[in-house]
């Protein structure tokens, strides 16, 4: 395989407006509505540079797909994860573990979004 192992991700939500507001506020980005191939699937995409490495994905709302749980943990890349973590609580989420060192691999912070999903923030600084 000559590409990164993660090609796409979806974070399932129950309240799209609330979740979209949370991620836009915390990450300082604008999510873009995607056309849905199915009437019961709503998706908003994270910005993506097709020339850059890494994966993009969406917030997804679909009947029968609950949010929450800890099966998979998505980490969002940041310049300094402490900056994004500082915006979590004002956006309605919870910081579960503030920025901490993971040695030569940088720093991470763990948080809970407004839909009960655990996500991570990662930075080198």
Secondary structure, DSSP 8 states (H G I E B T S, - for coil): --S-S---EEEE-S-HHHHHHHHHHHHT---EEE--SSTTEEEEE----TTSSS--EEEEEETT----EEEEEEEEE-S-HHHHHTTTGGGT-EEEEEEEE-GGG-EEEEEE-TTSEEEEEEE--
